[in-house]
Amino acid sequence: MIPGGGQPNMQQLLQQAQKMQQDLAQAQEELAQTEVDGQAGGGLVTATVTGAGELRNLKIDPKAVDPEDTETLADLVVAAVQAANENAQALQQEKLGPLAQGLGGGGIPGLPF
């Protein structure tokens, strides 16, 4: 039975919300520090982004550089960055998904979920 005539303990709810906010902030910080890669062209181009989606590094194998065909290189760069961002989004879902579910999918105003 819930004390207080069926009303939830507001102090306890606020403490839980505060802890979830702290957990969310910690997970976001971890994402900002974690790097993930995406590749294109069988590894000719590799893009590295943070778990938050910030491009940190781009490696281009010299075999991918053809002065007569810069369009293909540009396509490979775009594909590698997209692959890295997809990996970052998967990492975000892995880290933040359980926290968002814990918040009831947007049940607390002011939080991003």
Contact map, one row per residue, 1 for C-alpha under 8 A:
11100100000000000000000000000000000000000000000000000000000000000000000000000000000000000000000000000000000000000
11111111000000000000000000000000000000000000000000000000000000000000000000000000000000000000000000000000000000000
11111111100000000000000000000000000000000000000000000000000000000000000000000000000000000000000000000000000000000
01111111100000000000000000000000000000000000000000000000000000000000000000000000000000000000000000000000000000000
01111110000000000000000000000000000000000000000000000000000000000000000000000000000000000000000000000000000000000
11111111000000000000000000000000000000000000000000000000000000000000000000000000000000000000000000000000000000000
01111111100000000000000000000000000000000000000000000000000000000000000000000000000000000000000000000000000000000
01110111110010000000000000000000000000000000000000000000000000000000000000000000000000000000000000000000000000000
00110011111110000000000000000000000000000000000000000000000000000000000000000000000000000000000000000000000000000
00000001111111000000000000000000000000000000000000000000000000000000000000000000000000000000000000000000000000000
00000000111111100000000000000000000000000000000000000000000000000000000000000000000000000000000000000000000000000
00000000111111110000000000000000000000000000000000000000000000000000000000000000000000000000000000000000000000000
00000001111111111000000000000000000000000000000000000000000000000000000000000000000000000000000000000000000000000
00000000011111111100000000000000000000000000000000000000000000000000000000000000000000000000000000000000000000000
00000000001111111110000000000000000000000000000000000000000000000000000000000000000000000000000000000000000000000
00000000000111111111000000000000000000000000000000000000000000000000000000000000000000000000000000000000000000000
00000000000011111111100000000000000000000000000000000000000000000000000000000000000000000000000000000010000100000
00000000000001111111110000000000000000000000000000000000000000000000000000000000000000000000000000000000000000000
00000000000000111111111000000000000000000000000000000000000000000000000000000000000000000000000000000000000000000
00000000000000011111111100000000000000000000000000000000000000000000000000000000000000000000000000100110000000000
00000000000000001111111110000000000000000000000000000000000000000000000000000000000000000000000000000000000000100
00000000000000000111111111000000000000000000000000000000000000000000000000000000000000000000000000000000000000000
00000000000000000011111111100000000000000000000000000000000000000000000000000000000000000000000000100000000000000
00000000000000000001111111110000000000000000000000000000000000000000000000000000000000000000000100100000000000000
00000000000000000000111111111000000000000000000000000000000000000000000000000000000000000000000000000000000000000
00000000000000000000011111111100000000000000000000000000000000000000000000000000000000000000000000000000000000000
00000000000000000000001111111110000000000000000000000000000000000000000000000000000000000000001100000000000000000
00000000000000000000000111111111000000000000000000010000000000000000000000000000000000000000000100000000000000000
00000000000000000000000011111111100000000000000000000000000000000000000000000000000000000000000000000000000000000
00000000000000000000000001111111110000000000000000100000000000000000000000000000000000000000000000000000000000000
00000000000000000000000000111111111000000000000001110000000000000000000000000000000000000011001000000000000000000
00000000000000000000000000011111111000000000000001110000000000000000000000000000000000000000000000000000000000000
00000000000000000000000000001111111000000000000001100000000000000000000000000000000000000000000000000000000000000
00000000000000000000000000000111111100000000000001100000000000000000000000000000000000000000000000000000000000000
00000000000000000000000000000011111110000000000111100000000000000000000000000000000000000000000000000000000000000
00000000000000000000000000000000011111000000000111100000000000000000000000000000000100110000000000000000000000000
00000000000000000000000000000000001111100000011110000000000000000000000000000000001100100000000000000000000000000
00000000000000000000000000000000000111110000011100000000000000000000000000000001111110100000000000000000000000000
00000000000000000000000000000000000011111111111000000000000000000000000000000011101100000000000000000000000000000
00000000000000000000000000000000000001111111110000000000000000000000000000011011001000000000000000000000000000000
00000000000000000000000000000000000000111111100000000000000000000000000000010000000000000000000000000000000000000
00000000000000000000000000000000000000111111100000000000000000000000000000000000000000000000000000000000000000000
00000000000000000000000000000000000000111111110000000000000000000000000000000000000000000000000000000000000000000
00000000000000000000000000000000000000111111110000000000001110110000000000010000000000000000000000000000000000000
00000000000000000000000000000000000000111111111000000000011110010000000000011001000000000000000000000000000000000
00000000000000000000000000000000000011110011111100000000011100000000000000001001100000000000000000000000000000000
00000000000000000000000000000000000011100000111110000011111000000000000000001001100100000000000000000000000000000
00000000000000000000000000000000001111000000011111000011110000000000000000000000100100000000000000000000000000000
00000000000000000000000000000000001110000000001111111111100000000000000000000000100110010000000000000000000000000
00000000000000000000000000000011111100000000000111111111000000000000000000000000000000010000000000000000000000000
00000000000000000000000000000111111100000000000011111100000000000000000000000000000000111011000000000000000000000
00000000000000000000000000010011000000000000000011111100000000000000000000000000000000011001000000000000000000000
00000000000000000000000000000000000000000000000011111110000000000000000000000000000010011000000000000000000000000
00000000000000000000000000000000000000000000000011111111000000000000000000000000000000000000000000000000000000000
00000000000000000000000000000000000000000000001111001111110000000000000000000000100000000000000000000000000000000
00000000000000000000000000000000000000000000001111000111110000000000000000000000000000000000000000000000000000000
00000000000000000000000000000000000000000000001110000011111000000000000000000000000000000000000000000000000000000
00000000000000000000000000000000000000000000111100000011111100000000000000000000000000000000000000000000000000000
00000000000000000000000000000000000000000001111000000000111110000000000000000000000000000000000000000000000000000
00000000000000000000000000000000000000000001110000000000011111011000000000000000000000000000000000000000000000000
00000000000000000000000000000000000000000001100000000000001111111000000000000000000000000000000000000000000000000
00000000000000000000000000000000000000000000000000000000000111111000000000000000000000000000000000000000000000000
00000000000000000000000000000000000000000001000000000000000011111100000000000000000000000000000000000000000000000
00000000000000000000000000000000000000000001100000000000000111111100000010000000000000000000000000000000000000000
00000000000000000000000000000000000000000000000000000000000111111110110010000000000000000000000000000000000000000
00000000000000000000000000000000000000000000000000000000000000111111110010000000000000000000000000000000000000000
00000000000000000000000000000000000000000000000000000000000000001111110000000000000000000000000000000000000000000
00000000000000000000000000000000000000000000000000000000000000000111110000000000000000000000000000000000000000000
00000000000000000000000000000000000000000000000000000000000000001111111110000000000000000000000000000000000000000
00000000000000000000000000000000000000000000000000000000000000001111111111000000000000000000000000000000000000000
00000000000000000000000000000000000000000000000000000000000000000000111111100000000000000000000000000000000000000
00000000000000000000000000000000000000000000000000000000000000000000111111110000000000000000000000000000000000000
00000000000000000000000000000000000000000000000000000000000000011100111111111000000000000000000000000000000000000
00000000000000000000000000000000000000000000000000000000000000000000011111111100000000000000000000000000000000000
00000000000000000000000000000000000000000000000000000000000000000000001111111110000000000000000000000000000000000
00000000000000000000000000000000000000011001100000000000000000000000000111111111000000000000000000000000000000000
00000000000000000000000000000000000000010000111000000000000000000000000011111111100000000000000000000000000000000
00000000000000000000000000000000000000000000000000000000000000000000000001111111110000000000000000000000000000000
00000000000000000000000000000000000000110000000000000000000000000000000000111111111000000000000000000000000000000
00000000000000000000000000000000000001110000111000000000000000000000000000011111111100000000000000000000000000000
00000000000000000000000000000000000001100000011110000010000000000000000000001111111110000000000000000000000000000
00000000000000000000000000000000000001000000000000000000000000000000000000000111111111000000000000000000000000000
00000000000000000000000000000000000011110000000000000000000000000000000000000011111111100000000000000000000000000
00000000000000000000000000000000000111100000001110000000000000000000000000000001111111110000000000000000000000000
00000000000000000000000000000000000001000000000010001000000000000000000000000000111111111000000000000000000000000
00000000000000000000000000000000000000000000000000000000000000000000000000000000011111111100000000000000000000000
00000000000000000000000000000000000111000000000000100000000000000000000000000000001111111110000000000000000000000
00000000000000000000000000000000000100000000000011111000000000000000000000000000000111111111000000000000000000000
00000000000000000000000000000000000000000000000000111000000000000000000000000000000011111111100000000000000000000
00000000000000000000000000000000000000000000000000000000000000000000000000000000000001111111110000000000000000000
00000000000000000000000000000010000000000000000000100000000000000000000000000000000000111111111000000000000000000
00000000000000000000000000000010000000000000000000110000000000000000000000000000000000011111111110000000000000000
00000000000000000000000000000000000000000000000000000000000000000000000000000000000000001111111110000000000000000
00000000000000000000000000000000000000000000000000000000000000000000000000000000000000000111111111000000000000000
00000000000000000000000000100010000000000000000000000000000000000000000000000000000000000011111111100000000000000
00000000000000000000000100110000000000000000000000000000000000000000000000000000000000000001111111110000000000000
00000000000000000000000000000000000000000000000000000000000000000000000000000000000000000001111111111000000000000
00000000000000000000000000000000000000000000000000000000000000000000000000000000000000000000011111111100000000000
00000000000000000001001100000000000000000000000000000000000000000000000000000000000000000000001111111110000000000
00000000000000000000000000000000000000000000000000000000000000000000000000000000000000000000000111111111110000001
00000000000000000000000000000000000000000000000000000000000000000000000000000000000000000000000011111111100000000
00000000000000000001000000000000000000000000000000000000000000000000000000000000000000000000000001111111100000000
00000000000000001001000000000000000000000000000000000000000000000000000000000000000000000000000000111111111100001
00000000000000000000000000000000000000000000000000000000000000000000000000000000000000000000000000011111111100000
00000000000000000000000000000000000000000000000000000000000000000000000000000000000000000000000000011111111000001
00000000000000000000000000000000000000000000000000000000000000000000000000000000000000000000000000010011111110111
00000000000000000000000000000000000000000000000000000000000000000000000000000000000000000000000000000011111110001
00000000000000001000000000000000000000000000000000000000000000000000000000000000000000000000000000000011011111100
00000000000000000000000000000000000000000000000000000000000000000000000000000000000000000000000000000000011111100
00000000000000000000000000000000000000000000000000000000000000000000000000000000000000000000000000000000000111110
00000000000000000000100000000000000000000000000000000000000000000000000000000000000000000000000000000000010111111
00000000000000000000000000000000000000000000000000000000000000000000000000000000000000000000000000000000010001111
00000000000000000000000000000000000000000000000000000000000000000000000000000000000000000000000000010010111000111
